[in-house]
Amino acid sequence: MSFWDLSDGESAKDTGTDYEVPGGNLAPIPNESDVLAIIDEAKWADKDGNEYLSLRWSVLEPEQYKNRKVFHKLWVSDTDPGAKDEAAGIKKRDKARRMLAAIDANAGGKLARKDGKPSDDDLGLHLCNKPMIIKCMVWEIEDRKTGETITGNWVSAVAPKAKGVDVKAATAAQAKKAPAGGGGMAQQRRVEMDDEIPF
């Protein structure tokens, strides 16, 4: 089998010069839904010289959202430069630290036993692949390039996996405002534009 062979017996070499990744209309997980998820990526990231914790959740249950990714930005180190003032930035940082402590507690509590700031290796070792319940909320933002409303999910709460999955019914407004594509650059724009999300 050649590197360029595809699973259907065709060859990727025959693609030509035009190709668009097939997508679909992925509506966000309904607002206030509790899903079982794990962190599959945890690392320190930077925005304009300000450091924050970047987490990527992967949904395990329910089946209809399995493998869905939910991005979570926690301003636990520096204050969010998008906060309206210093006091609001400090309050947001305190909430983010409480969220991280709850995530850590659900993952076994090993980060909290360290005195200093955890490294990327510490984050991966102690937070990744530990199932817990996350509450997904829906965010909406206008795409500056197209003017369309794009939506996604953010994490408002965590709980032990024993709490169980509870998916709410999607509202008509959520169904109408589903993004017009799946993944790719639209996904990247959503990640970059989430500065107004509470965490």
N, C-alpha and C positions, 0 to 999 in steps of 0.2 A: 504494500500500500504506500503510495506516494504522500508526501506532506500535503499536497494540494487536493487530494481525493476527498470527496464529500461523502456523507453517510448514505446518500441516495444513489451512489455510483457515478455521479457526474464529477467534473473537475472544476475547482475554483478558478483555474486558469482561463476558463471559457467565459468568465463574467464580463469581460470588456472593460470599458472605462467609466460606466455609470452604475452605481449601486446605492440603494437606500436600505438601511436595516428595517425589516418589517416591524411595525409597531402595532399598537392597538390603543384604544381609548381606555386607559387605566384610571378609573375613578378612584379617589382615595378611599381608604378604609373608613366606614361611617363614623361620624363624630361621636365621641365618648364611648367607643368600643374598647373592650378589654381583650387583648390577644396574647397568646403565649409566644415569646420571642427570646432570642439570644443576641448578645452583642457579638458580631463577627469581625469587627474592626474597632480598635480603640487607640487613639494616638493624639499627641499634641499637634496643634495646627496654629497658624499665624494669619492674622488679617491686619494689614497696615501697621505691623510692628506690635500688635496686641495678641497675646497668646490665649487660646481657649482649648478645651478638650473636645475632640471630634469623635463621636460614637456612631457606629452604623449598626442598627438592629436588623435582624432577619427574622421574619415571622415564621413560626413553626405550625401554629394552629390558630384559626380553623383552616381547613384544607383550601378554601377558595382564595385565601390570601397567603398561602404557603410560599415562602421565599421572597415575599414582598420586602423591600428595603425601606426603612424609616431612618432618616438622618437626624441626629441629635447633637446640637451644639451647646456646650456648657461653658459659660464664662466663669470658671472656678479659679483662675489664676489672675489675669488682668480684668479690669472692668470693661464692659461692652462699650466700645466707642460710639455706638448708636444710641446709648441711653440719653434721656433728655437732660440729665444733669448728673453731677458726681454722686449725690445721695441716691438717686435712682439706680445708678451703676453699682453702687455698693450693695443696695438691697437685692438687686438681681444676682450679684455674685454670691451673696449669702444663700439665696434660694437654690442656685446652681450647686453650691457645696452640699446643701442638705440633700438634693437629688442624687449627687454622686455618692454620698454616705449611704443612702437607702439602696442604691444599686449595688454598692459594695456589700452591704449587709445581706442582701438577697443572694449575692454571689459567694458568700462565705466569710466576709468581713476581714479579709487579709490586708487590704490596702490601708484600712483605718489603724492597723497595728504598726504601720510605718510612721516614723516621725516626720520625715520630709516629703517633698513633692515626689509622686511616683514617676518612674521613667516610662517610656513607651513599652519596654519589656514588662515592667510591673503591671501596666494596664492590660496588656494582652494576656499575661499569665493569670491574673486574678479576676478579670471581668469577662473575658470572652468565653463563649460556649456554656454559659450558666443560664438555664431556662428560668424565666420569670414572666410575670404578667406586666404588660405595659398598657396604659390607657392612651389611645390614639385620638388626637383632636385634629380637626381639619383647618388648614390655613388657606387663604386666598390672597393672591397678589396680582396686580396688573403687570403683564409683560411689557416692559418699556419699548421693546422693538416692534411688537405686533399689536399692542393695545388689548389683547385678549386676556381674559382672566385665567390664570393657571392655579391649580390647587395641589395640595399635598398633605401629608400628615406630620404632626409633631407629637412628642411624648410629653404628656402632662403629669403622669404618675407612674409609679412602679409598685408592684406588690409581689408577695410570694406566689409561686405557681399554683399553690393549693387554692387560691382565690377563684381560679377557673376562668374560662373564656366566656365572654358575654358580648356578642356583636349586635349592635343596634341596627335598626332599619335605616337605610339611606333615605335622606329626604329628597324631595323633588328638586330642590335648589342644588343639592350636591350632584345629582344625576345630570342636570343640565350644564353644570360648570365643569364637567370632566375635561382634562387636558386633551388636546387634539393629537396626541402622539404618545408613544411609550418609550421612555428611556432616552438615550442619546443626549443631544445638546439640551433638549427640554429638561431632562433630569438634572443636568449640570446647572442650568439657569435657576432651577428651583433651589438647589443647594446654595448657590451664591446669593440668592435673594431672600434668604430666610432670616435676615437680621432683625426683623420686627417680631419674630416669634419669642415668646416669653423666656425660653431657655436658650 
